[in-house]
Amino acid sequence: MTATSDRDFSPAEHAELALLLEVAGTPKPGNVDRTHDLDDLRFEHFLAGSVGSRRGLQLAEEGARVGEAFEHGVAGMSQQRGGNTQFGCLLLLVTLVRAAASDDHELTPEGVTAVVESTTVADAADFYRAFEHVDVAVDDPPADAPDLDVRRGAGAIPTLEERGLTLADVMAMSEERDGNAREWTGGFARTFATAESILADDGPVLDRASRAFVDLLAEEPDTLVATQHGPEVAREVSRRAAEVQGDPEAVERLADEFVAEGLNPGTTADITAAALFVALERGLPV
Amino acid sequence: MTATSDRDFSPAEHAELALLLEVAGTPKPGNVDRTHDLDDLRFEHFLAGSVGSRRGLQLAEEGARVGEAFEHGVAGMSQQRGGNTQFGCLLLLVTLVRAAASDDHELTPEGVTAVVESTTVADAADFYRAFEHVDVAVDDPPADAPDLDVRRGAGAIPTLEERGLTLADVMAMSEERDGNAREWTGGFARTFATAESILADDGPVLDRASRAFVDLLAEEPDTLVATQHGPEVAREVSRRAAEVQGDPEAVERLADEFVAEGLNPGTTADITAAALFVALERGLPV
């Protein structure tokens, strides 16, 4: 048997694998995982979403603009009947892949921030176009910026151009309400911290993914839960996650409860996937 | 939401998705699936194997020689610590992808047979080289051809060249002992028949994958089980599969039994993956 190394995977391959490991990691309370489906959103939709996402991840690896890579990734991800599976994951992953694959940047908070700061109005336009591929759960836009409602899709592009807003600017406008935008504007702080926790953990990678998810959820309210159910429910979800940390059977029970209650901490899953990517790039064995 | 179609996946994307749907399909008695791991061969190894396989599947789509695509697929598939996950699947899939993607062939028994018949000595050499990437469970070579033992890897290439053996010739020499070789030499008969069964079935695709696997196993002894445990055990495994056909709870019990007894019908899983690919190409919705 020839000696081989995980390091032989490219950033785009690691990113697709991160999507798959994230959805397979179980239990991840409230989310689709290896042993849980939701009513109309099932495990196989995430498998197909991962395969389709690869197009955009590959573009990011090859040096395409972040927005272009993202829009193509979302278009590919949407080629299944479950709807939105990995929109938020992709927003984080294309940026991280771009930093990992670039000669000019490194996969560090500074490197990925440089990628964020390099985005342009064209990237912002691509981001808005991506919303036309799939329904995404979003909050209302800021009261002073109704023209920038993402639900307008490409219809918002003239406003972006008029105001000269880059994708980094758009993310900065959402950071209060969206945990993924906060990763963008804050050097992917939770992503890199969680990657180190995953590397320092032991046991099978799917167990590590589950623990990372619960720790992230206990640490900070999930912004998708806040969007769908309000901030108090999101805080309560995090309190309940904190109560079961370190107790696998209690986590399993919480998973059944959250699914039954329709509580879906999707942003926490996005950051888990991003952290798995960084961990894979830093040598996490599979 | 923009209307999209599964048909937008390319053959290489469909083939990678087929690998993922195959391993996720549960219960698949004796094999790794969404709810079963073996001791040292776990679900995540198959996820990584699927991602790594894409390199070879992409080469096949782009028109590379079947052997070249196969060897690169196996090299990528082997970038995980579980060992051999999808060697047999890839042998079938690169050939089917080549037929599906080619302007000269179609994804039919005739089209794929034309791809088989186009293989050369160089493809046979690639096939032997692929055995150097990963340990594969194989039978002893024919008594009259010890120089063609696949365990010799590239060491067998001079003999292949001397005797002018193509990959189709090598498969013909193995068809008695290997169900995948029999697909190669027989127009992928079980693959195409099972694809039609999967399309005619209903319900979630992972349930269809499980039923297709059990039906294939009940129909014909698994040649990997025969290699590892002898032909009588392989026949008994098929008899036991036939007893539980159509009874999901009994299939679930059989899955636990086969895992406990170390019975791993891997060739049947290979043909299930190949059938899922053909079904996806023919419009199976995910």
Interface residues (C-beta under 8 A of the other chain):
Chain A: M1 T2 T4 S5 D6 D8 F9 E13 E16 L17 L20 L21 A24 R34 T35 R42 F43 E44 H45 L47 A48 S50 V51 G52 R54 A75 G76 S78 Q79 Q80 R81 G83 E132 H133 V134 D135 P204 V205 L206 P285 V286
Chain B: M1 T2 T4 S5 D6 D8 F9 E13 E16 L17 L20 L21 A24 R34 T35 R42 F43 E44 H45 L47 A48 S50 V51 G52 R54 A75 G76 S78 Q79 Q80 R81 G83 E132 H133 V134 D135 P204 V205 L206 P285 V286
